[in-house]
Amino acid sequence: MTGEFDLRQVLVLASLLLLGACSSERQFSMDSIWPFGNPNGPVASGETAQRALGNTPPVTPIAPQAGNVWPGPVRPVPTIADEQKQMSQPLGDSYTPSLPSPYPPGMAPPTDADLSGADFSAAPGATATKVEPK
């Protein structure tokens, strides 16, 4: 069989060429054969990396917390009847904001009647002045 290629030899040669396709032969041999590992690789100091390397990392146990740490009971899923009840209310009555009001206590946001005659334009060269609430 001299002069003929064996299929096994062709597959071995092709697989070696494919393994080094994304890097040079030197880089491939350094990553796969070098006994000291990759000097440019990341430092494996995390718990997961230590476990992957076969080491047992020191793990501090999680201490239980005192008291009830779980949230309250789950609210029931609204039914179609509940949604229809909310649809008959005026818009915004069933809405409860998730954030507190930006206005101080006792002060409400301005309504359209408060802003009806206001002129918000400024004359050229005007400076800002602080207006005290009424």
C-alpha positions in Angstrom: 0.0 0.0 0.0 2.8 2.4 -0.6 1.8 5.5 -2.4 -1.8 5.2 -1.5 -3.6 7.2 1.3 -5.5 5.3 3.9 -8.8 6.9 4.8 -7.8 6.9 8.5 -4.7 8.9 7.8 -6.7 11.4 5.7 -9.3 11.8 8.6 -6.5 12.3 11.2 -4.8 14.9 9.1 -8.1 16.7 8.3 -9.1 16.7 12.0 -5.7 18.2 13.0 -6.0 20.9 10.4 -9.6 21.7 11.5 -8.6 21.9 15.1 -6.1 24.6 14.4 -8.3 26.4 11.9 -9.1 29.3 14.2 -5.6 29.7 15.6 -2.0 29.1 14.6 -0.4 25.7 15.1 1.8 27.2 17.8 -1.2 28.6 19.7 -3.1 25.3 19.3 -0.1 23.3 20.6 0.5 25.7 23.5 -3.2 25.4 24.6 -3.4 21.6 24.2 0.0 20.2 25.0 1.7 22.8 27.2 1.8 21.3 30.7 1.6 24.5 32.7 -1.7 25.7 31.2 -2.4 28.9 29.3 -0.4 31.8 30.8 -2.9 34.2 29.2 -6.0 32.5 30.5 -8.1 33.8 33.3 -7.3 33.1 36.9 -9.5 30.3 38.2 -10.1 31.6 41.7 -13.9 31.5 41.8 -15.9 28.7 43.4 -17.3 27.4 40.2 -13.9 27.4 38.5 -12.4 25.6 41.4 -15.1 22.9 41.3 -14.5 22.6 37.5 -10.8 22.0 38.2 -11.7 19.2 40.7 -10.8 21.2 43.8 -13.1 21.8 46.8 -13.3 25.5 47.4 -14.0 26.8 51.0 -17.6 27.8 51.1 -19.2 29.8 53.9 -22.6 28.3 54.8 -25.7 30.5 54.5 -27.1 31.3 57.9 -30.9 31.3 58.3 -32.6 34.6 58.9 -34.9 35.1 61.9 -38.6 35.8 61.4 -40.8 35.4 58.3 -38.9 36.3 55.2 -41.6 35.2 52.7 -44.0 37.8 51.3 -47.7 37.7 52.1 -50.2 35.4 50.5 -50.6 35.6 46.7 -53.5 37.7 45.6 -56.1 35.8 43.6 -56.1 36.2 39.9 -58.9 38.7 38.9 -61.8 37.2 37.1 -63.7 38.7 34.1 -66.4 39.9 36.5 -63.8 41.8 38.5 -62.5 43.4 35.4 -66.0 44.4 34.3 -66.6 46.1 37.7 -63.5 48.2 37.2 -64.6 49.1 33.7 -67.8 50.7 35.0 -65.8 53.0 37.3 -64.6 56.4 36.0 -61.2 56.4 34.5 -58.5 56.6 37.2 -60.6 55.8 40.2 -59.3 52.3 40.6 -55.7 53.4 39.9 -53.3 53.5 42.8 -49.9 54.9 42.0 -46.9 52.8 42.9 -44.8 55.9 43.9 -45.6 58.5 46.4 -46.9 61.9 45.3 -44.2 64.4 44.3 -46.4 67.2 45.9 -46.1 68.0 49.6 -49.0 66.9 51.8 -52.1 69.2 51.3 -50.9 70.4 47.9 -52.6 69.0 44.8 -51.3 69.2 41.3 -52.6 72.1 39.3 -55.7 71.6 37.3 -56.6 73.0 33.9 -58.6 75.8 35.6 -55.5 77.0 37.5 -53.5 77.2 34.2 -56.2 78.7 31.9 -54.9 82.3 32.0 -51.3 81.6 32.7 -48.7 83.0 30.3 -45.5 80.9 30.4 -43.5 82.9 27.9 -40.5 84.8 29.0 -39.3 88.2 27.7 -35.8 88.2 26.1 -33.1 88.8 28.7 -35.4 87.9 31.6 -33.9 86.2 34.7 -35.5 83.4 36.7 -37.3 84.3 39.9 -38.7 82.1 42.6 -42.4 82.3 43.0 -43.8 81.4 46.4 -47.1 79.3 46.4 -50.3 81.1 47.5 
